[in-house]
Amino acid sequence: MPLTVTAQIVDTGSAQRAERKLVDRASTLRVLESRPYDAHVENLSATGCLLSSSVALSPGTRIRLGLSGGGVVEGTIIRQLGNLFGCEFVRPLTREQMQAAFGTDALVQGRFAPALEATAVIDAARWPRPLRATIMIGLAVLSWLTILITIEMLRS
């Protein structure tokens, strides 16, 4: 009597990974207490992130990473491929940190150029073409009348 065995391949590494969200946003990182460096966070999970940077980071390097709106987190570089780095956080992010990190609430809102806002843009396309033509002709006639009246006043 033959014996049949059914095997199933299970990737235990992916089963333990936290759900990742695409971020694609600029950030800042520090290696220990060094100066800040520019970084770009590609994706983010509660347990880590994928980031790119021009700084040479090798696996095992401890970093601090700024998550816009989510605070500063400490992590360890666990893998490197060119200028892409996998970072594992020392402490997983809370749900609130995940929601706040790189969210729209982290954007600075303000009126940076009020002078530009004061100039009104008139959408001429909303008036019918015959009305626009009549207004243009009327303004041209009015301009010529003003010139002619001014000339007459200067002659007298």
Helices and strands as residue ranges (DSSP letters): H 12-16, E 21-31, E 37-44, E 48-52, E 62-67, E 71-81, E 84-89, H 95-100, G 104-106, H 114-118, G 124-126, H 129-155
